């Protein structure tokens, strides 16, 4: 059946408007490469890792650094710096750091944090996993910028950002949505070789949605050649962040996929707190000495305590 001409023109006009909106959204938003160099460097000379040494690693999802009010940034950074000074980890994997968000007056919390730490961590790397001129997800209305950040007492020679699969959705809205990624930092070792320190925050598991499973599979594809080559690596981050206040309505992580991970890799888990699922996974060539959630009163900052582990690097052959 042929549609009346006025209706055909109206539909054509609507399609043209939608196409124009999609093109405009694409032009205004961030489209990172699947794999690209990430920002990394050292503000002062730093030692290299030594074979046979113990390495203390901390991973912590800051959940937007403890709130969205600009006035709360300085106290949050002070608290974060206090925890890092008292726990004194060698490598710090942070998720949920704002950078350029409207709610933070476009401040750079990583630079402000490093200033508070007095060169305790001269080396760092960072990569965005959400950068958009507009987000319509309450309470984060307006411009948003969220980063993965890695701090290190030891030299970082380079870093790269690796894009992970995204949750499917409306193409127009997808342009403004988060783009989960892996931040891979390379730390050289005395005598040759290097340690790959990988930082991430995965999407939450949802029934009928295989996004988290695809993200785990993509991460495994990155780890496989490292594993096959006998390289040293560790992976830390939030494997399943449930939005605050929705824990009772959302299922837990895809336990089947995580169990299969545990069969292939050495995995350290923290007690589940406020719907978060923190993990540290590492190469079989690294020996676990101990692991625990931080004993410090740090939950006020993000709703959960950081996960810490001490790993022993292999000695020279």
Wavefront OBJ file of the C-alpha trace (Angstrom):
o trace
v 0.000 0.000 0.000
v 1.360 3.400 -0.996
v 1.480 5.970 1.753
v -0.090 9.361 1.161
v 2.389 11.906 -0.116
v 2.179 14.192 2.979
v 2.949 11.216 5.225
v 5.870 10.134 3.035
v 7.293 13.652 3.196
v 6.856 13.760 6.975
v 8.646 10.426 7.409
v 11.410 11.521 5.069
v 11.831 14.741 7.044
v 11.936 12.823 10.331
v 14.570 10.449 8.958
v 16.631 13.411 7.768
v 16.443 15.061 11.183
v 17.515 11.843 12.921
v 20.413 11.395 10.496
v 21.489 14.995 11.112
v 21.318 14.495 14.894
v 23.397 11.308 14.679
v 26.004 13.046 12.507
v 26.117 16.011 14.897
v 26.453 13.728 17.930
v 29.279 11.826 16.262
v 31.111 15.033 15.402
v 30.835 16.396 18.935
v 31.914 13.260 20.777
v 35.067 11.278 21.466
v 35.981 8.261 19.312
v 39.230 6.683 20.527
v 41.228 4.158 18.512
v 40.904 0.493 19.403
v 44.489 0.579 20.635
v 46.567 3.707 21.183
v 49.363 5.144 23.308
v 48.189 6.479 26.671
v 49.577 9.402 28.642
v 52.478 8.176 30.806
v 55.583 9.642 32.358
v 57.651 10.356 35.457
v 58.035 13.747 37.126
v 61.322 12.690 38.745
v 63.853 9.864 38.403
v 62.404 6.575 39.648
v 64.007 3.185 40.291
v 63.306 0.149 38.137
v 61.839 -3.056 39.497
v 64.299 -5.578 40.901
v 64.044 -9.338 40.280
v 63.002 -11.161 43.441
v 61.483 -8.126 45.150
v 58.040 -7.961 46.751
v 55.561 -5.598 45.112
v 52.558 -4.171 46.989
v 49.607 -3.397 44.713
v 46.425 -1.495 45.559
v 43.285 -1.330 43.393
v 40.355 0.962 44.229
v 37.241 2.163 42.454
v 36.807 5.696 43.773
v 33.247 5.984 42.461
v 33.699 9.509 41.115
v 35.922 10.470 44.039
v 33.241 10.411 46.726
v 30.532 12.632 45.267
v 29.676 15.180 42.607
v 29.798 18.497 44.422
v 32.802 20.595 43.437
v 33.279 21.714 47.035
v 33.877 18.123 48.099
v 36.919 17.537 45.891
v 39.666 18.805 48.220
v 38.560 16.753 51.275
v 38.197 13.663 49.070
v 41.699 14.115 47.680
v 43.070 14.662 51.180
v 41.475 11.391 52.311
v 42.740 9.510 49.261
v 46.266 10.817 49.835
v 46.048 9.780 53.511
v 45.130 6.199 52.602
v 47.931 5.941 50.047
v 50.488 7.354 52.478
v 49.465 4.942 55.240
v 49.156 1.834 53.073
v 52.220 2.792 51.016
v 51.615 0.519 47.996
v 54.176 0.379 45.213
v 51.623 0.391 42.387
v 48.173 2.007 42.636
v 45.337 1.193 40.208
v 42.528 3.757 40.477
v 39.196 3.869 38.685
v 36.579 6.623 38.729
v 38.865 9.680 38.647
v 37.202 12.800 37.257
v 39.007 14.955 34.724
v 37.323 17.894 33.067
v 33.853 17.088 34.364
v 31.470 20.002 34.765
v 30.700 18.856 38.329
v 34.389 19.253 39.221
v 34.898 22.706 37.697
v 37.074 20.946 35.098
v 39.831 20.282 37.607
v 42.388 17.472 37.202
v 42.236 15.385 40.402
v 45.215 13.218 39.383
v 47.537 16.236 39.247
v 46.090 17.555 42.526
v 46.544 14.123 44.143
v 50.161 13.838 43.040
v 50.864 17.268 44.500
v 49.556 16.007 47.853
v 51.768 12.912 47.746
v 55.093 14.806 47.599
v 56.740 12.703 44.877
v 55.919 9.402 46.586
v 54.638 8.269 43.188
v 56.748 10.067 40.588
v 55.418 7.931 37.722
v 51.871 7.689 36.436
v 49.733 6.781 33.466
v 46.140 7.636 32.644
v 43.420 7.029 30.075
v 39.810 8.109 29.708
v 36.991 5.594 29.685
v 34.251 8.211 29.557
v 34.593 11.611 27.942
v 31.565 13.460 26.631
v 30.320 17.045 26.361
v 26.976 15.933 27.743
v 25.605 13.114 29.875
v 21.950 12.732 30.784
v 22.436 10.128 33.525
v 21.434 11.636 36.890
v 23.058 12.858 39.014
v 25.870 13.454 36.524
v 24.210 15.968 34.206
v 26.381 17.962 31.840
v 29.972 17.454 30.769
v 31.780 14.359 32.061
v 35.305 12.965 32.066
v 36.282 9.775 33.906
v 39.700 8.141 33.883
v 41.662 5.098 34.817
v 44.886 6.151 36.536
v 47.940 4.172 37.603
v 50.510 5.533 40.053
v 53.884 3.900 40.574
v 56.935 4.293 42.796
v 58.840 2.588 39.984
v 59.638 3.726 36.475
v 56.871 3.515 33.850
v 58.408 3.479 30.387
v 55.160 3.581 28.376
v 51.441 2.869 28.484
v 48.608 2.118 26.099
v 44.824 2.271 26.090
v 42.973 -0.779 24.752
v 39.279 -0.366 23.911
v 36.854 -2.969 25.305
v 33.504 -4.000 23.787
v 30.667 -1.615 24.615
v 27.129 -2.227 25.754
v 24.758 -2.000 22.740
v 22.222 0.791 22.598
v 20.658 3.658 20.716
v 23.335 5.020 18.311
v 22.491 8.611 19.216
v 22.846 7.994 22.953
v 25.836 5.679 22.478
v 27.888 8.607 21.214
v 27.711 10.106 24.720
v 28.101 6.850 26.682
v 31.132 5.404 28.468
v 33.810 3.511 26.541
v 35.306 0.918 28.910
v 38.986 0.211 28.355
v 42.169 -1.352 29.657
v 45.042 0.899 30.712
v 48.259 -1.106 30.272
v 51.397 0.361 31.884
v 54.829 -1.140 31.256
v 57.376 -1.117 34.100
v 60.925 -2.165 33.123
v 62.961 -4.544 35.277
v 66.667 -4.691 36.021
v 68.305 -7.324 33.847
v 65.683 -7.055 31.112
v 61.999 -7.723 30.749
v 59.114 -5.722 32.114
v 55.905 -5.959 34.105
v 52.584 -5.077 32.476
v 50.301 -3.458 35.087
v 46.739 -3.459 33.719
v 43.937 -1.292 35.123
v 40.240 -1.528 34.209
v 36.608 -1.071 35.153
v 34.164 -3.425 33.439
v 30.459 -2.911 32.836
v 28.063 -4.519 35.305
v 26.486 -7.862 34.481
v 22.848 -7.711 33.378
v 20.467 -10.561 32.410
v 20.285 -11.073 28.662
v 23.298 -8.807 28.063
v 26.658 -10.403 27.263
v 28.695 -7.171 27.455
v 30.641 -8.155 30.554
v 31.352 -11.586 29.091
v 32.642 -9.983 25.861
v 34.802 -7.582 27.877
v 36.313 -10.472 29.817
v 36.965 -12.305 26.538
v 38.673 -9.220 25.056
v 40.821 -8.899 28.181
v 41.760 -12.561 27.893
v 42.863 -11.968 24.295
v 45.264 -9.311 25.602
v 46.562 -11.611 28.335
v 46.999 -14.715 26.175
v 50.175 -13.615 24.330
v 51.653 -12.310 27.593
v 50.898 -15.635 29.228
v 52.276 -17.641 26.306
v 55.494 -15.607 26.307
v 55.968 -16.065 30.047
v 55.736 -12.311 30.556
v 55.007 -10.752 33.936
v 51.630 -9.074 34.294
v 48.987 -8.125 36.816
v 45.438 -6.929 36.279
v 43.396 -5.010 38.816
v 40.120 -3.157 38.849
v 36.392 -3.232 39.363
v 35.005 -6.179 37.402
v 31.388 -5.327 38.073
v 30.304 -2.004 39.469
v 26.650 -1.840 40.466
v 25.287 1.723 40.748
v 24.763 2.817 44.367
v 21.206 2.203 45.579
v 20.525 -0.480 42.973
v 22.282 -3.420 44.610
v 19.063 -5.143 45.675
v 17.568 -4.858 42.177
v 20.633 -5.920 40.209
v 22.100 -9.436 40.013
v 25.657 -10.198 40.942
v 28.447 -10.536 38.420
v 28.470 -13.266 35.784
v 29.865 -15.829 38.209
v 30.208 -18.464 35.484
v 32.552 -16.292 33.433
v 34.551 -15.319 36.515
v 34.838 -18.949 37.619
v 36.287 -19.815 34.225
v 38.765 -16.959 34.687
v 39.764 -18.374 38.054
v 40.512 -21.705 36.361
v 43.045 -20.021 34.050
v 44.533 -17.291 36.241
v 45.530 -16.606 39.819
v 42.710 -14.385 41.085
v 42.386 -12.416 44.315
v 38.959 -11.142 45.372
v 37.836 -8.671 48.000
v 34.676 -9.070 50.060
v 31.761 -7.720 48.036
v 30.797 -4.303 49.367
v 28.076 -1.981 48.129
v 27.619 -4.018 44.956
v 31.233 -3.683 43.876
v 33.456 -6.524 42.767
v 37.164 -5.758 43.093
v 39.695 -8.220 41.665
v 43.419 -8.626 41.274
v 44.564 -11.192 38.724
v 48.201 -11.996 38.049
v 50.697 -14.034 36.081
v 51.551 -17.473 37.514
v 55.170 -16.284 37.599
v 54.215 -13.844 40.364
v 53.907 -15.432 43.810
v 51.137 -14.216 46.086
v 52.460 -13.386 49.544
v 49.285 -11.962 51.101
v 46.116 -10.062 50.219
v 43.404 -8.203 52.099
v 40.993 -5.324 51.979
v 42.545 -2.243 53.535
v 42.143 -2.107 57.305
v 41.884 1.692 57.186
v 38.610 3.571 57.521
v 38.437 4.395 53.812
v 34.862 3.456 52.906
v 33.527 6.994 53.385
v 35.432 8.048 50.273
v 33.871 5.602 47.810
v 31.632 3.186 49.708
v 34.263 0.443 49.753
v 37.761 -0.260 50.925
v 40.647 -0.770 48.497
v 41.989 -4.250 47.808
v 45.695 -4.810 48.498
v 48.048 -7.650 47.624
v 51.762 -8.329 47.972
v 53.269 -10.228 45.064
v 56.797 -11.595 44.740
v 58.577 -10.989 41.434
v 60.621 -13.929 40.154
v 64.377 -13.898 40.653
v 66.755 -13.837 37.715
v 67.356 -17.291 36.205
l 1 2 3 4 5 6 7 8 9 10 11 12 13 14 15 16 17 18 19 20 21 22 23 24 25 26 27 28 29 30 31 32 33 34 35 36 37 38 39 40 41 42 43 44 45 46 47 48 49 50 51 52 53 54 55 56 57 58 59 60 61 62 63 64 65 66 67 68 69 70 71 72 73 74 75 76 77 78 79 80 81 82 83 84 85 86 87 88 89 90 91 92 93 94 95 96 97 98 99 100 101 102 103 104 105 106 107 108 109 110 111 112 113 114 115 116 117 118 119 120 121 122 123 124 125 126 127 128 129 130 131 132 133 134 135 136 137 138 139 140 141 142 143 144 145 146 147 148 149 150 151 152 153 154 155 156 157 158 159 160 161 162 163 164 165 166 167 168 169 170 171 172 173 174 175 176 177 178 179 180 181 182 183 184 185 186 187 188 189 190 191 192 193 194 195 196 197 198 199 200 201 202 203 204 205 206 207 208 209 210 211 212 213 214 215 216 217 218 219 220 221 222 223 224 225 226 227 228 229 230 231 232 233 234 235 236 237 238 239 240 241 242 243 244 245 246 247 248 249 250 251 252 253 254 255 256 257 258 259 260 261 262 263 264 265 266 267 268 269 270 271 272 273 274 275 276 277 278 279 280 281 282 283 284 285 286 287 288 289 290 291 292 293 294 295 296 297 298 299 300 301 302 303 304 305 306 307 308 309 310 311 312 313 314 315 316 317
